[in-house]
């Protein structure tokens, strides 16, 4: 995975300011405290992908725009080790968010899906929190073991396993076991999330 990562927190703050929205207004719509959103904006805490989808909906922009994506091409090729990491393993205070994700759809215009390569790391200090947002998700496990919780159902997926679900269901995804896990995640964020 590439080493350089976009400053997702700064990008969220920049979009919020461009949209003339207060931190209290956005955090209220997101359903979290303004202190927590402030931590995300200053990269003390990284937002899970579900929060990013919700933020895109709140800002009325595409998920890609939150990552600074220009989406100006009819196709997108991402070469091995040449993607854009949109999160990193450590936050500003050095703690681990439990995952990193690499965007695989940058530059593709008018897209309705957001593909990511997600690396989940074992994290005993934080439990994955349930979140929900518009759209659908497809996850395919490439390496390691992945714990998935949907509503009251919890399961462990292994390499070659996949799951497809409605993102409006409360869900959480985390690493299971002592080794990192890698998944291909594709989020369909519905028509209202497309860049035109």
N, CA, C and O atoms as a DFTB+ gen file, in Angstrom:
784 C
 N C O
     1  1       0.846      -1.180       0.000
     2  2       0.000       0.000       0.000
     3  2       0.882       1.229       0.000
     4  3       1.962       1.235       0.589
     5  1       0.414       2.267      -0.663
     6  2       1.183       3.488      -0.758
     7  2       1.356       4.136       0.600
     8  3       0.529       3.972       1.497
     9  1       2.435       4.868       0.732
    10  2       2.728       5.486       2.011
    11  2       2.068       6.853       2.182
    12  3       1.671       7.203       3.294
    13  1       1.942       7.632       1.111
    14  2       1.366       8.954       1.293
    15  2      -0.137       8.843       1.440
    16  3      -0.788       8.107       0.699
    17  1      -0.684       9.567       2.385
    18  2      -2.124       9.503       2.596
    19  2      -2.705      10.898       2.527
    20  3      -2.079      11.863       2.968
    21  1      -3.891      11.004       1.979
    22  2      -4.581      12.285       1.962
    23  2      -4.906      12.671       3.392
    24  3      -5.123      11.809       4.243
    25  1      -4.939      13.944       3.646
    26  2      -5.308      14.439       4.964
    27  2      -6.822      14.529       5.013
    28  3      -7.397      15.597       4.804
    29  1      -7.458      13.412       5.288
    30  2      -8.909      13.312       5.210
    31  2      -9.583      14.248       6.204
    32  3     -10.623      14.828       5.892
    33  1      -9.020      14.403       7.378
    34  2      -9.614      15.300       8.373
    35  2      -9.637      16.735       7.902
    36  3     -10.652      17.420       8.028
    37  1      -8.525      17.192       7.361
    38  2      -8.451      18.547       6.833
    39  2      -9.399      18.750       5.671
    40  3      -9.972      19.827       5.505
    41  1      -9.562      17.717       4.871
    42  2     -10.478      17.787       3.733
    43  2     -11.923      17.907       4.210
    44  3     -12.702      18.675       3.645
    45  1     -12.284      17.150       5.248
    46  2     -13.643      17.234       5.804
    47  2     -13.894      18.653       6.319
    48  3     -14.951      19.231       6.063
    49  1     -12.934      19.203       7.036
    50  2     -13.075      20.562       7.573
    51  2     -13.209      21.580       6.440
    52  3     -14.041      22.484       6.505
    53  1     -12.394      21.426       5.416
    54  2     -12.422      22.343       4.277
    55  2     -13.779      22.315       3.574
    56  3     -14.328      23.366       3.242
    57  1     -14.320      21.117       3.347
    58  2     -15.625      21.007       2.698
    59  2     -16.703      21.601       3.596
    60  3     -17.595      22.300       3.115
    61  1     -16.630      21.329       4.898
    62  2     -17.627      21.871       5.840
    63  2     -17.629      23.397       5.798
    64  3     -18.687      24.025       5.773
    65  1     -16.438      23.982       5.792
    66  2     -16.329      25.445       5.742
    67  2     -16.833      25.971       4.405
    68  3     -17.547      26.973       4.363
    69  1     -16.465      25.297       3.300
    70  2     -16.944      25.703       1.972
    71  2     -18.467      25.666       1.885
    72  3     -19.078      26.469       1.179
    73  1     -19.069      24.730       2.606
    74  2     -20.528      24.596       2.603
    75  2     -21.179      25.514       3.640
    76  3     -22.398      25.485       3.813
    77  1     -20.372      26.331       4.333
    78  2     -20.855      27.275       5.350
    79  2     -21.672      26.573       6.435
    80  3     -22.732      27.050       6.840
    81  1     -21.157      25.428       6.897
    82  2     -21.826      24.662       7.943
    83  2     -20.970      24.680       9.202
    84  3     -19.747      24.565       9.129
    85  1     -21.606      24.824      10.340
    86  2     -20.870      24.813      11.609
    87  2     -20.534      23.382      11.999
    88  3     -21.157      22.429      11.532
    89  1     -19.547      23.255      12.857
    90  2     -19.160      21.918      13.326
    91  2     -20.296      21.298      14.138
    92  3     -20.486      20.082      14.110
    93  1     -21.047      22.123      14.858
    94  2     -22.186      21.629      15.633
    95  2     -23.297      21.122      14.709
    96  3     -23.912      20.090      14.977
    97  1     -23.547      21.852      13.624
    98  2     -24.588      21.451      12.670
    99  2     -24.247      20.098      12.027
   100  3     -25.097      19.210      11.951
   101  1     -23.003      19.951      11.568
   102  2     -22.603      18.714      10.894
   103  2     -22.568      17.553      11.877
   104  3     -23.038      16.460      11.561
   105  1     -22.020      17.776      13.059
   106  2     -21.953      16.681      14.035
   107  2     -23.356      16.244      14.458
   108  3     -23.596      15.058      14.683
   109  1     -24.285      17.203      14.567
   110  2     -25.667      16.858      14.904
   111  2     -26.300      15.984      13.841
   112  3     -26.982      15.009      14.157
   113  1     -26.073      16.331      12.566
   114  2     -26.618      15.532      11.466
   115  2     -25.953      14.166      11.384
   116  3     -26.574      13.188      10.968
   117  1     -24.682      14.102      11.783
   118  2     -23.938      12.842      11.766
   119  2     -24.300      11.975      12.968
   120  3     -24.085      10.764      12.948
   121  1     -24.857      12.601      14.028
   122  2     -25.256      11.870      15.222
   123  2     -24.114      11.604      16.186
   124  3     -24.136      10.627      16.935
   125  1     -23.099      12.492      16.162
   126  2     -21.968      12.369      17.081
   127  2     -21.743      13.713      17.762
   128  3     -22.325      14.719      17.357
   129  1     -20.913      13.735      18.780
   130  2     -20.613      14.989      19.460
   131  2     -19.741      15.876      18.575
   132  3     -19.000      15.378      17.727
   133  1     -19.832      17.192      18.776
   134  2     -18.995      18.082      17.973
   135  2     -17.531      17.891      18.330
   136  3     -16.655      18.141      17.502
   137  1     -17.252      17.447      19.565
   138  2     -15.867      17.168      19.951
   139  2     -15.295      16.010      19.135
   140  3     -14.127      16.028      18.747
   141  1     -16.121      15.021      18.883
   142  2     -15.648      13.874      18.097
   143  2     -15.388      14.288      16.647
   144  3     -14.381      13.890      16.061
   145  1     -16.285      15.081      16.068
   146  2     -16.064      15.559      14.707
   147  2     -14.805      16.426      14.659
   148  3     -14.040      16.368      13.696
   149  1     -14.600      17.221      15.694
   150  2     -13.399      18.047      15.760
   151  2     -12.142      17.176      15.781
   152  3     -11.133      17.527      15.169
   153  1     -12.200      16.044      16.484
   154  2     -11.067      15.112      16.498
   155  2     -10.818      14.539      15.106
   156  3      -9.671      14.339      14.707
   157  1     -11.900      14.276      14.366
   158  2     -11.748      13.775      12.998
   159  2     -11.131      14.844      12.101
   160  3     -10.262      14.547      11.281
   161  1     -11.579      16.074      12.256
   162  2     -11.059      17.157      11.424
   163  2      -9.586      17.455      11.702
   164  3      -8.860      17.900      10.813
   165  1      -9.151      17.209      12.929
   166  2      -7.746      17.449      13.283
   167  2      -6.915      16.170      13.235
   168  3      -5.751      16.162      13.637
   169  1      -7.519      15.093      12.742
   170  2      -6.863      13.801      12.551
   171  2      -6.368      13.151      13.838
   172  3      -5.411      12.376      13.834
   173  1      -7.035      13.481      14.932
   174  2      -6.794      12.757      16.174
   175  2      -7.531      11.423      16.091
   176  3      -7.119      10.428      16.688
   177  1      -8.633      11.425      15.333
   178  2      -9.424      10.215      15.105
   179  2      -9.765      10.153      13.621
   180  3     -10.084      11.175      13.013
   181  1      -9.701       8.965      13.038
   182  2     -10.074       8.804      11.637
   183  2     -11.501       8.301      11.536
   184  3     -11.904       7.414      12.288
   185  1     -12.278       8.867      10.600
   186  2     -13.661       8.416      10.445
   187  2     -13.737       7.087       9.713
   188  3     -12.993       6.869       8.756
   189  1     -14.616       6.200      10.141
   190  2     -14.837       4.978       9.374
   191  2     -15.472       5.326       8.033
   192  3     -16.031       6.411       7.874
   193  1     -15.388       4.420       7.077
   194  2     -15.957       4.658       5.759
   195  2     -17.439       5.019       5.837
   196  3     -17.915       5.855       5.069
   197  1     -18.159       4.400       6.750
   198  2     -19.582       4.708       6.899
   199  2     -19.822       6.169       7.221
   200  3     -20.760       6.773       6.700
   201  1     -18.983       6.748       8.078
   202  2     -19.109       8.169       8.411
   203  2     -18.813       9.025       7.182
   204  3     -19.458      10.051       6.965
   205  1     -17.835       8.600       6.377
   206  2     -17.485       9.374       5.187
   207  2     -18.656       9.391       4.208
   208  3     -18.935      10.421       3.594
   209  1     -19.338       8.262       4.059
   210  2     -20.517       8.216       3.194
   211  2     -21.593       9.149       3.753
   212  3     -22.231       9.880       2.996
   213  1     -21.797       9.127       5.072
   214  2     -22.782      10.007       5.690
   215  2     -22.395      11.474       5.512
   216  3     -23.253      12.311       5.233
   217  1     -21.114      11.790       5.671
   218  2     -20.658      13.170       5.491
   219  2     -20.899      13.636       4.056
   220  3     -21.319      14.772       3.835
   221  1     -20.636      12.769       3.085
   222  2     -20.883      13.123       1.684
   223  2     -22.359      13.445       1.473
   224  3     -22.701      14.386       0.756
   225  1     -23.226      12.662       2.099
   226  2     -24.664      12.913       1.981
   227  2     -25.020      14.252       2.633
   228  3     -25.779      15.033       2.060
   229  1     -24.487      14.521       3.812
   230  2     -24.744      15.782       4.514
   231  2     -24.256      16.971       3.690
   232  3     -24.944      17.988       3.599
   233  1     -23.068      16.847       3.089
   234  2     -22.483      17.933       2.302
   235  2     -23.058      18.019       0.884
   236  3     -22.789      18.970       0.150
   237  1     -23.861      17.002       0.510
   238  2     -24.439      16.919      -0.833
   239  2     -23.348      16.913      -1.905
   240  3     -23.415      17.646      -2.891
   241  1     -22.353      16.074      -1.685
   242  2     -21.265      15.870      -2.641
   243  2     -21.020      14.369      -2.762
   244  3     -21.629      13.579      -2.041
   245  1     -20.145      13.982      -3.655
   246  2     -19.822      12.560      -3.785
   247  2     -18.814      12.156      -2.719
   248  3     -18.113      13.001      -2.162
   249  1     -18.748      10.865      -2.443
   250  2     -17.747      10.339      -1.523
   251  2     -16.346      10.695      -2.025
   252  3     -15.477      11.074      -1.240
   253  1     -16.136      10.571      -3.321
   254  2     -14.831      10.889      -3.907
   255  2     -14.391      12.314      -3.657
   256  3     -13.201      12.567      -3.468
   257  1     -15.335      13.261      -3.651
   258  2     -14.981      14.656      -3.410
   259  2     -14.420      14.863      -2.012
   260  3     -13.570      15.731      -1.810
   261  1     -14.879      14.084      -1.053
   262  2     -14.322      14.202       0.302
   263  2     -12.849      13.821       0.290
   264  3     -12.062      14.348       1.076
   265  1     -12.474      12.904      -0.603
   266  2     -11.079      12.499      -0.710
   267  2     -10.276      13.418      -1.633
   268  3      -9.094      13.172      -1.874
   269  1     -10.915      14.484      -2.154
   270  2     -10.212      15.403      -3.044
   271  2     -10.116      14.893      -4.459
   272  3      -9.240      15.316      -5.213
   273  1     -11.000      13.992      -4.835
   274  2     -11.005      13.350      -6.143
   275  2     -11.627      14.271      -7.189
   276  3     -12.722      14.791      -6.980
   277  1     -10.945      14.475      -8.305
   278  2     -11.456      15.342      -9.362
   279  2     -12.507      14.658     -10.234
   280  3     -13.339      15.339     -10.833
   281  1     -12.487      13.351     -10.317
   282  2     -13.453      12.557     -11.097
   283  2     -13.681      13.144     -12.483
   284  3     -14.791      13.550     -12.827
   285  1     -12.621      13.180     -13.265
   286  2     -12.703      13.821     -14.570
   287  2     -12.324      12.902     -15.732
   288  3     -11.923      13.379     -16.794
   289  1     -12.448      11.590     -15.537
   290  2     -12.068      10.649     -16.583
   291  2     -13.154       9.588     -16.754
   292  3     -13.834       9.243     -15.788
   293  1     -13.325       9.063     -17.976
   294  2     -14.330       8.022     -18.179
   295  2     -13.902       6.654     -17.650
   296  3     -14.720       5.736     -17.601
   297  1     -12.639       6.498     -17.255
   298  2     -12.170       5.227     -16.689
   299  2     -11.071       5.499     -15.671
   300  3     -10.551       6.610     -15.569
   301  1     -10.735       4.466     -14.929
   302  2      -9.719       4.585     -13.887
   303  2      -8.923       3.288     -13.826
   304  3      -9.489       2.209     -13.651
   305  1      -7.621       3.403     -13.971
   306  2      -6.722       2.261     -13.782
   307  2      -5.867       2.568     -12.563
   308  3      -5.267       3.638     -12.471
   309  1      -5.814       1.635     -11.637
   310  2      -4.961       1.793     -10.462
   311  2      -3.938       0.666     -10.497
   312  3      -4.293      -0.506     -10.374
   313  1      -2.684       1.017     -10.663
   314  2      -1.614       0.031     -10.698
   315  2      -1.279      -0.410      -9.279
   316  3      -1.441       0.340      -8.316
   317  1      -0.807      -1.651      -9.180
   318  2      -0.392      -2.185      -7.894
   319  2       0.568      -1.209      -7.220
   320  3       1.488      -0.699      -7.859
   321  1       0.356      -0.950      -5.941
   322  2       1.185      -0.043      -5.134
   323  2       1.184       1.387      -5.650
   324  3       2.102       2.150      -5.350
   325  1       0.160       1.767      -6.428
   326  2       0.104       3.137      -6.937
   327  2      -1.209       3.825      -6.591
   328  3      -1.477       4.923      -7.077
   329  1      -2.024       3.200      -5.766
   330  2      -3.295       3.806      -5.378
   331  2      -3.061       4.923      -4.382
   332  3      -1.926       5.200      -3.994
   333  1      -4.127       5.551      -3.979
   334  2      -4.035       6.629      -3.018
   335  2      -4.570       6.154      -1.681
   336  3      -5.746       5.807      -1.565
   337  1      -3.721       6.137      -0.682
   338  2      -4.175       5.779       0.658
   339  2      -4.973       6.951       1.192
   340  3      -4.481       8.079       1.228
   341  1      -6.197       6.689       1.604
   342  2      -7.031       7.766       2.096
   343  2      -7.167       7.729       3.609
   344  3      -7.922       8.511       4.188
   345  1      -6.453       6.843       4.236
   346  2      -6.322       6.833       5.677
   347  2      -4.992       6.161       5.965
   348  3      -4.419       5.514       5.090
   349  1      -4.515       6.304       7.146
   350  2      -3.260       5.664       7.491
   351  2      -3.444       4.915       8.798
   352  3      -4.508       4.981       9.415
   353  1      -2.417       4.209       9.216
   354  2      -2.571       3.368      10.396
   355  2      -2.545       4.129      11.712
   356  3      -3.073       3.628      12.705
   357  1      -1.961       5.302      11.761
   358  2      -1.887       6.026      13.031
   359  2      -2.522       7.398      12.894
   360  3      -2.378       8.063      11.868
   361  1      -3.222       7.811      13.934
   362  2      -3.805       9.140      13.956
   363  2      -2.754      10.116      14.480
   364  3      -1.628       9.721      14.782
   365  1      -3.127      11.393      14.586
   366  2      -2.180      12.427      15.000
   367  2      -1.579      12.140      16.377
   368  3      -0.432      12.503      16.639
   369  1      -2.339      11.498      17.247
   370  2      -1.802      11.194      18.580
   371  2      -1.071       9.853      18.622
   372  3      -0.647       9.410      19.689
   373  1      -0.921       9.204      17.460
   374  2      -0.171       7.952      17.387
   375  2      -0.994       6.707      17.626
   376  3      -0.465       5.598      17.547
   377  1      -2.296       6.863      17.920
   378  2      -3.113       5.681      18.158
   379  2      -3.572       5.088      16.829
   380  3      -3.581       5.767      15.803
   381  1      -3.947       3.830      16.863
   382  2      -4.380       3.142      15.644
   383  2      -5.886       3.231      15.496
   384  3      -6.611       3.004      16.465
   385  1      -6.383       3.563      14.284
   386  2      -7.828       3.543      14.082
   387  2      -8.339       2.135      13.792
   388  3      -9.552       1.937      13.714
   389  1      -7.456       1.151      13.630
   390  2      -7.872      -0.220      13.383
   391  2      -7.999      -0.577      11.917
   392  3      -8.335      -1.715      11.589
   393  1      -7.737       0.372      11.026
   394  2      -7.874       0.102       9.606
   395  2      -7.145       1.171       8.801
   396  3      -6.783       2.229       9.317
   397  1      -6.945       0.868       7.541
   398  2      -6.550       1.881       6.561
   399  2      -7.294       1.536       5.291
   400  3      -7.638       0.373       5.080
   401  1      -7.550       2.499       4.451
   402  2      -8.232       2.202       3.212
   403  2      -7.599       2.958       2.062
   404  3      -7.135       4.089       2.203
   405  1      -7.599       2.291       0.920
   406  2      -6.993       2.817      -0.294
   407  2      -8.068       2.907      -1.365
   408  3      -8.681       1.901      -1.722
   409  1      -8.297       4.113      -1.880
   410  2      -9.301       4.306      -2.911
   411  2      -8.863       3.687      -4.226
   412  3      -7.709       3.832      -4.628
   413  1      -9.766       3.006      -4.891
   414  2      -9.458       2.356      -6.168
   415  2     -10.266       2.926      -7.330
   416  3     -10.230       2.386      -8.435
   417  1     -10.995       4.014      -7.085
   418  2     -11.837       4.553      -8.141
   419  2     -11.557       5.995      -8.504
   420  3     -12.330       6.603      -9.245
   421  1     -10.452       6.567      -7.993
   422  2     -10.166       7.977      -8.250
   423  2     -10.209       8.284      -9.739
   424  3      -9.823       7.469     -10.576
   425  1     -10.675       9.444     -10.034
   426  2     -10.732      10.008     -11.386
   427  2     -11.887       9.492     -12.231
   428  3     -12.218      10.130     -13.230
   429  1     -12.523       8.365     -11.887
   430  2     -13.649       7.867     -12.686
   431  2     -14.849       8.769     -12.455
   432  3     -15.357       8.876     -11.339
   433  1     -15.300       9.424     -13.539
   434  2     -16.424      10.343     -13.415
   435  2     -17.755       9.598     -13.362
   436  3     -17.864       8.462     -13.823
   437  1     -18.752      10.249     -12.799
   438  2     -20.126       9.740     -12.746
   439  2     -20.238       8.340     -12.162
   440  3     -21.099       7.565     -12.579
   441  1     -19.390       8.009     -11.216
   442  2     -19.432       6.650     -10.670
   443  2     -20.502       6.519      -9.596
   444  3     -20.797       7.461      -8.861
   445  1     -21.066       5.338      -9.529
   446  2     -22.086       5.042      -8.536
   447  2     -21.556       4.101      -7.466
   448  3     -22.245       3.826      -6.483
   449  1     -20.330       3.602      -7.649
   450  2     -19.714       2.717      -6.662
   451  2     -18.398       3.350      -6.205
   452  3     -17.738       4.057      -6.966
   453  1     -18.035       3.088      -4.965
   454  2     -16.744       3.517      -4.431
   455  2     -15.980       2.261      -4.022
   456  3     -16.308       1.655      -3.002
   457  1     -14.971       1.855      -4.792
   458  2     -14.193       0.669      -4.434
   459  2     -12.983       1.037      -3.559
   460  3     -12.313       2.040      -3.803
   461  1     -12.723       0.228      -2.562
   462  2     -11.595       0.439      -1.654
   463  2     -10.902      -0.876      -1.362
   464  3     -11.537      -1.930      -1.347
   465  1      -9.612      -0.814      -1.133
   466  2      -8.865      -1.920      -0.561
   467  2      -8.671      -1.527       0.898
   468  3      -8.040      -0.513       1.196
   469  1      -9.212      -2.328       1.801
   470  2      -9.202      -1.984       3.226
   471  2      -8.320      -2.972       3.972
   472  3      -8.458      -4.185       3.816
   473  1      -7.413      -2.444       4.783
   474  2      -6.597      -3.280       5.664
   475  2      -7.068      -3.048       7.088
   476  3      -7.038      -1.927       7.595
   477  1      -7.499      -4.122       7.718
   478  2      -7.959      -4.074       9.112
   479  2      -6.850      -4.624       9.989
   480  3      -6.268      -5.663       9.681
   481  1      -6.559      -3.938      11.071
   482  2      -5.506      -4.398      11.971
   483  2      -6.109      -4.785      13.315
   484  3      -7.108      -4.206      13.744
   485  1      -5.501      -5.763      13.978
   486  2      -6.006      -6.136      15.307
   487  2      -5.933      -4.927      16.233
   488  3      -4.909      -4.245      16.279
   489  1      -6.984      -4.659      16.956
   490  2      -7.027      -3.510      17.851
   491  2      -7.855      -3.874      19.080
   492  3      -9.085      -3.821      19.050
   493  1      -7.178      -4.238      20.143
   494  2      -7.873      -4.644      21.363
   495  2      -8.381      -3.458      22.168
   496  3      -9.202      -3.627      23.069
   497  1      -7.896      -2.246      21.848
   498  2      -8.278      -1.080      22.635
   499  2      -9.606      -0.476      22.195
   500  3     -10.252       0.217      22.981
   501  1     -10.027      -0.725      20.956
   502  2     -11.282      -0.170      20.450
   503  2     -12.143      -1.288      19.871
   504  3     -11.648      -2.177      19.178
   505  1     -13.430      -1.229      20.163
   506  2     -14.328      -2.165      19.497
   507  2     -14.982      -1.419      18.338
   508  3     -15.296      -0.233      18.447
   509  1     -15.182      -2.117      17.245
   510  2     -15.789      -1.485      16.073
   511  2     -17.205      -1.050      16.420
   512  3     -17.985      -1.823      16.977
   513  1     -17.531       0.197      16.087
   514  2     -18.865       0.690      16.406
   515  2     -19.801       0.484      15.229
   516  3     -19.396       0.561      14.070
   517  1     -21.049       0.223      15.547
   518  2     -22.065       0.058      14.525
   519  2     -22.340       1.401      13.860
   520  3     -22.437       2.424      14.538
   521  1     -22.466       1.399      12.546
   522  2     -22.898       2.604      11.849
   523  2     -23.813       2.204      10.713
   524  3     -23.884       1.034      10.336
   525  1     -24.505       3.180      10.178
   526  2     -25.421       2.933       9.073
   527  2     -25.446       4.172       8.192
   528  3     -25.254       5.288       8.674
   529  1     -25.682       3.975       6.902
   530  2     -25.692       5.064       5.940
   531  2     -26.436       4.597       4.695
   532  3     -26.777       3.420       4.577
   533  1     -26.686       5.512       3.772
   534  2     -27.383       5.130       2.548
   535  2     -26.522       4.178       1.731
   536  3     -25.300       4.159       1.872
   537  1     -27.153       3.403       0.891
   538  2     -26.419       2.569      -0.055
   539  2     -26.362       1.103       0.292
   540  3     -27.110       0.601       1.130
   541  1     -25.439       0.429      -0.388
   542  2     -25.198      -1.002      -0.221
   543  2     -23.698      -1.223      -0.166
   544  3     -22.929      -0.398      -0.661
   545  1     -23.272      -2.335       0.436
   546  2     -21.849      -2.660       0.514
   547  2     -21.615      -4.106       0.127
   548  3     -22.419      -4.990       0.423
   549  1     -20.493      -4.325      -0.541
   550  2     -20.028      -5.669      -0.867
   551  2     -18.610      -5.773      -0.333
   552  3     -17.768      -4.931      -0.645
   553  1     -18.334      -6.796       0.467
   554  2     -17.004      -7.036       1.028
   555  2     -16.528      -8.417       0.610
   556  3     -17.278      -9.389       0.694
   557  1     -15.279      -8.507       0.159
   558  2     -14.669      -9.774      -0.213
   559  2     -13.348      -9.883       0.537
   560  3     -12.486      -9.015       0.402
   561  1     -13.183     -10.935       1.320
   562  2     -11.975     -11.099       2.137
   563  2     -10.843     -11.672       1.290
   564  3     -10.970     -12.744       0.698
   565  1      -9.741     -10.942       1.247
   566  2      -8.558     -11.377       0.504
   567  2      -7.548     -12.074       1.408
   568  3      -6.874     -13.017       0.994
   569  1      -7.453     -11.593       2.658
   570  2      -6.444     -12.126       3.579
   571  2      -6.927     -11.927       5.005
   572  3      -7.576     -10.927       5.312
   573  1      -6.613     -12.876       5.877
   574  2      -6.952     -12.750       7.294
   575  2      -8.391     -13.129       7.596
   576  3      -9.082     -13.746       6.785
   577  1      -8.820     -12.739       8.796
   578  2     -10.179     -13.022       9.250
   579  2     -10.868     -11.709       9.588
   580  3     -10.271     -10.815      10.190
   581  1     -12.125     -11.606       9.195
   582  2     -12.879     -10.367       9.365
   583  2     -14.148     -10.655      10.152
   584  3     -14.916     -11.556       9.816
   585  1     -14.352      -9.875      11.203
   586  2     -15.574      -9.988      12.001
   587  2     -16.576      -8.978      11.471
   588  3     -16.277      -7.789      11.364
   589  1     -17.768      -9.460      11.141
   590  2     -18.829      -8.591      10.631
   591  2     -20.034      -8.705      11.551
   592  3     -20.450      -9.802      11.923
   593  1     -20.583      -7.562      11.908
   594  2     -21.795      -7.526      12.718
   595  2     -22.858      -6.776      11.934
   596  3     -22.636      -5.644      11.502
   597  1     -23.998      -7.397      11.752
   598  2     -25.164      -6.788      11.111
   599  2     -26.337      -6.946      12.062
   600  3     -26.771      -8.062      12.347
   601  1     -26.847      -5.821      12.551
   602  2     -27.915      -5.844      13.543
   603  2     -27.485      -6.735      14.714
   604  3     -26.515      -6.411      15.399
   605  1     -28.183      -7.846      14.958
   606  2     -27.835      -8.742      16.068
   607  2     -27.055      -9.974      15.616
   608  3     -26.824     -10.884      16.412
   609  1     -26.648     -10.012      14.349
   610  2     -25.922     -11.163      13.809
   611  2     -24.439     -10.840      13.701
   612  3     -24.058      -9.808      13.149
   613  1     -23.599     -11.737      14.237
   614  2     -22.149     -11.590      14.123
   615  2     -21.589     -12.846      13.488
   616  3     -22.005     -13.959      13.810
   617  1     -20.624     -12.655      12.566
   618  2     -20.027     -13.781      11.872
   619  2     -18.572     -13.453      11.594
   620  3     -18.174     -12.288      11.626
   621  1     -17.772     -14.488      11.319
   622  2     -16.376     -14.300      10.945
   623  2     -16.199     -14.791       9.515
   624  3     -16.569     -15.916       9.179
   625  1     -15.626     -13.928       8.679
   626  2     -15.378     -14.267       7.283
   627  2     -13.901     -14.580       7.093
   628  3     -13.045     -13.979       7.742
   629  1     -13.607     -15.517       6.207
   630  2     -12.243     -15.970       5.930
   631  2     -11.903     -15.677       4.468
   632  3     -12.799     -15.332       3.697
   633  1     -10.634     -15.805       4.062
   634  2     -10.268     -15.541       2.667
   635  2     -11.172     -16.296       1.693
   636  3     -11.397     -17.498       1.832
   637  1     -11.682     -15.566       0.710
   638  2     -12.603     -16.144      -0.259
   639  2     -14.059     -15.942       0.101
   640  3     -14.928     -16.090      -0.758
   641  1     -14.353     -15.602       1.366
   642  2     -15.727     -15.328       1.787
   643  2     -16.109     -13.907       1.392
   644  3     -15.252     -13.032       1.266
   645  1     -17.394     -13.694       1.202
   646  2     -17.879     -12.354       0.897
   647  2     -19.220     -12.125       1.574
   648  3     -19.875     -13.061       2.033
   649  1     -19.609     -10.866       1.625
   650  2     -20.918     -10.495       2.164
   651  2     -21.409      -9.271       1.398
   652  3     -20.623      -8.399       1.028
   653  1     -22.710      -9.220       1.167
   654  2     -23.338      -8.111       0.451
   655  2     -24.560      -7.717       1.269
   656  3     -25.400      -8.567       1.565
   657  1     -24.676      -6.445       1.639
   658  2     -25.769      -6.032       2.512
   659  2     -26.180      -4.586       2.259
   660  3     -25.455      -3.806       1.641
   661  1     -27.350      -4.264       2.749
   662  2     -27.886      -2.918       2.696
   663  2     -27.207      -2.111       3.807
   664  3     -27.262      -2.492       4.977
   665  1     -26.569      -0.999       3.438
   666  2     -25.806      -0.204       4.407
   667  2     -26.674       0.523       5.418
   668  3     -26.161       1.076       6.391
   669  1     -27.990       0.529       5.197
   670  2     -28.864       1.151       6.185
   671  2     -29.049       0.258       7.406
   672  3     -29.581       0.701       8.424
   673  1     -28.610      -1.008       7.311
   674  2     -28.598      -1.888       8.478
   675  2     -27.419      -1.495       9.354
   676  3     -26.331      -1.246       8.836
   677  1     -27.606      -1.433      10.653
   678  2     -26.493      -1.134      11.555
   679  2     -25.434      -2.220      11.361
   680  3     -25.728      -3.410      11.475
   681  1     -24.190      -1.798      11.066
   682  2     -23.136      -2.768      10.763
   683  2     -21.787      -2.299      11.288
   684  3     -21.546      -1.105      11.467
   685  1     -20.921      -3.269      11.529
   686  2     -19.552      -2.996      11.957
   687  2     -18.645      -4.063      11.356
   688  3     -19.016      -5.233      11.264
   689  1     -17.446      -3.637      10.947
   690  2     -16.469      -4.542      10.348
   691  2     -15.155      -4.340      11.085
   692  3     -14.715      -3.207      11.278
   693  1     -14.522      -5.445      11.500
   694  2     -13.256      -5.337      12.217
   695  2     -12.402      -6.577      11.966
   696  3     -12.871      -7.586      11.441
   697  1     -11.146      -6.469      12.355
   698  2     -10.212      -7.584      12.237
   699  2     -10.506      -8.598      13.334
   700  3     -10.779      -8.230      14.476
   701  1     -10.447      -9.851      12.985
   702  2     -10.616     -10.936      13.952
   703  2      -9.285     -11.662      14.048
   704  3      -8.696     -12.001      13.022
   705  1      -8.804     -11.906      15.242
   706  2      -7.542     -12.613      15.414
   707  2      -6.363     -11.670      15.560
   708  3      -6.534     -10.466      15.752
   709  1      -5.158     -12.231      15.468
   710  2      -3.933     -11.480      15.733
   711  2      -3.233     -10.954      14.489
   712  3      -2.258     -10.211      14.601
   713  1      -3.712     -11.327      13.299
   714  2      -3.066     -10.915      12.051
   715  2      -3.940      -9.907      11.311
   716  3      -5.166      -9.982      11.389
   717  1      -3.324      -8.961      10.592
   718  2      -4.127      -8.027       9.790
   719  2      -4.956      -8.766       8.742
   720  3      -4.610      -9.869       8.320
   721  1      -6.034      -8.149       8.341
   722  2      -6.900      -8.700       7.302
   723  2      -7.028      -7.664       6.191
   724  3      -6.974      -6.462       6.448
   725  1      -7.199      -8.131       4.960
   726  2      -7.383      -7.237       3.823
   727  2      -8.664      -7.620       3.104
   728  3      -8.910      -8.794       2.826
   729  1      -9.477      -6.610       2.807
   730  2     -10.724      -6.856       2.098
   731  2     -10.861      -5.885       0.926
   732  3     -10.340      -4.769       0.951
   733  1     -11.564      -6.336      -0.083
   734  2     -12.017      -5.460      -1.153
   735  2     -13.413      -5.023      -0.737
   736  3     -14.297      -5.858      -0.546
   737  1     -13.613      -3.718      -0.595
   738  2     -14.915      -3.181      -0.201
   739  2     -15.438      -2.298      -1.320
   740  3     -14.734      -1.413      -1.808
   741  1     -16.668      -2.542      -1.719
   742  2     -17.302      -1.716      -2.738
   743  2     -18.588      -1.158      -2.128
   744  3     -19.479      -1.900      -1.712
   745  1     -18.654       0.173      -2.091
   746  2     -19.828       0.840      -1.549
   747  2     -20.606       1.443      -2.710
   748  3     -20.068       2.220      -3.499
   749  1     -21.868       1.078      -2.803
   750  2     -22.771       1.700      -3.768
   751  2     -23.515       2.763      -2.989
   752  3     -24.292       2.454      -2.086
   753  1     -23.275       4.018      -3.339
   754  2     -23.812       5.114      -2.541
   755  2     -25.059       5.753      -3.142
   756  3     -25.498       6.801      -2.668
   757  1     -25.625       5.155      -4.155
   758  2     -26.864       5.604      -4.802
   759  2     -26.639       6.847      -5.654
   760  3     -25.603       7.504      -5.552
   761  1     -27.605       7.155      -6.480
   762  2     -27.488       8.229      -7.469
   763  2     -27.133       9.580      -6.873
   764  3     -26.418      10.362      -7.499
   765  1     -27.622       9.866      -5.676
   766  2     -27.401      11.191      -5.102
   767  2     -25.937      11.451      -4.737
   768  3     -25.592      12.567      -4.350
   769  1     -25.071      10.437      -4.856
   770  2     -23.676      10.597      -4.495
   771  2     -22.761      10.736      -5.717
   772  3     -21.541      10.766      -5.559
   773  1     -23.321      10.823      -6.931
   774  2     -22.515      10.845      -8.143
   775  2     -21.967      12.237      -8.415
   776  3     -22.654      13.236      -8.201
   777  1     -20.711      12.298      -8.895
   778  2     -20.127      13.549      -9.361
   779  2     -20.539      13.737     -10.815
   780  3     -20.329      12.834     -11.625
   781  1     -21.114      14.872     -11.167
   782  2     -21.460      15.166     -12.570
   783  2     -20.571      16.260     -13.103
   784  3     -20.701      16.652     -14.262
